[in-house]
């Protein structure tokens, strides 16, 4: 299934908020949002992550970018999950998304 983004609101600065929403091909609606904790242009982005359906289950996403030859190495880390099921579900979702991103930029 390929998610289709419906809306993205971003205030990319420390303390800024973001919200994204999308509907999967099967019609299921998703919305997530959070707060930017660290923003270092071209190097680091760290933000909280919580689904609208479970706002109390806040986790933390950290994305680091490093020069790598003629390209860029992205290190993606998502931590502080509510439980192992949440961790595993996010792993599947992010893996699918990052595979699509890899194909898009290749």
C-alpha positions as CSV (number, residue, x, y, z in Angstrom):
1,X,0.0,0.0,0.0
2,X,1.2,3.4,-0.9
3,X,0.3,6.3,1.4
4,X,-1.0,9.5,-0.2
5,X,-0.1,12.6,1.8
6,X,-3.1,14.8,2.3
7,X,-1.7,17.6,4.4
8,X,1.6,18.6,6.0
9,X,2.1,21.6,8.3
10,X,5.7,22.2,9.4
11,X,7.2,24.9,11.6
12,X,10.8,23.6,11.4
13,X,12.6,25.3,14.3
14,X,13.4,24.3,17.9
15,X,10.0,24.4,19.7
16,X,8.1,24.5,16.4
17,X,5.3,21.9,15.8
18,X,4.4,19.8,12.8
19,X,1.4,17.7,11.7
20,X,1.0,15.3,8.8
21,X,-2.0,13.4,7.7
22,X,-2.6,10.8,5.0
23,X,-5.0,8.1,3.8
24,X,-3.6,4.7,2.8
25,X,-4.9,3.0,-0.4
26,X,-7.2,0.9,1.8
27,X,-8.9,4.1,3.0
28,X,-7.5,4.2,6.6
29,X,-6.8,7.7,7.9
30,X,-3.6,8.5,9.8
31,X,-2.4,11.7,11.5
32,X,0.8,12.3,13.4
33,X,2.5,15.3,14.9
34,X,4.9,16.5,17.4
35,X,7.5,19.1,18.4
36,X,10.9,19.8,17.0
37,X,13.6,19.4,19.7
38,X,16.8,19.9,17.6
39,X,17.3,21.5,14.2
40,X,20.7,21.9,12.7
41,X,20.5,22.7,9.0
42,X,22.0,20.0,6.8
43,X,23.0,17.9,9.8
44,X,20.4,17.0,12.4
45,X,16.6,16.9,12.9
46,X,15.1,15.6,16.1
47,X,11.4,15.6,16.9
48,X,8.7,14.0,19.0
49,X,6.2,11.7,17.2
50,X,2.7,10.8,18.3
51,X,-0.3,9.5,16.4
52,X,-3.5,11.5,16.8
53,X,-5.3,8.4,18.0
54,X,-2.7,7.8,20.8
55,X,-1.2,11.2,21.8
56,X,0.0,9.9,25.1
57,X,2.4,7.5,23.3
58,X,5.0,10.0,22.3
59,X,8.3,8.7,20.8
60,X,11.4,10.4,19.4
61,X,12.7,10.5,15.9
62,X,16.3,11.6,15.1
63,X,17.6,12.0,11.6
64,X,21.3,12.7,11.1
65,X,22.8,13.7,7.7
66,X,26.5,13.3,6.9
67,X,28.5,13.8,3.7
68,X,29.4,10.5,2.1
69,X,31.5,10.8,-1.1
70,X,29.4,12.6,-3.7
71,X,26.2,12.0,-1.7
72,X,24.7,12.1,1.8
73,X,24.4,9.4,4.4
74,X,21.1,9.5,6.3
75,X,21.0,7.9,9.8
76,X,17.4,7.4,10.9
77,X,16.6,6.5,14.5
78,X,13.1,6.2,16.1
79,X,13.1,5.4,19.9
80,X,11.1,5.5,23.1
81,X,8.2,3.3,21.9
82,X,5.2,2.5,24.1
83,X,5.8,-1.3,23.6
84,X,7.4,-3.8,21.3
85,X,4.3,-4.0,19.1
86,X,4.5,-0.2,18.5
87,X,8.2,-0.5,17.7
88,X,7.6,-3.3,15.2
89,X,4.8,-1.6,13.5
90,X,6.8,1.6,13.1
91,X,9.8,-0.4,11.8
92,X,7.6,-1.8,9.1
93,X,6.1,1.6,8.2
94,X,9.4,3.4,8.1
95,X,11.1,0.6,6.2
96,X,8.4,0.8,3.5
97,X,8.7,4.6,3.4
98,X,12.5,4.6,3.3
99,X,12.5,2.0,0.5
100,X,10.2,4.3,-1.5
101,X,12.4,7.3,-0.8
102,X,15.5,5.3,-1.9
103,X,13.8,4.3,-5.2
104,X,12.7,8.0,-5.7
105,X,16.2,9.5,-5.3
106,X,18.0,6.7,-7.1
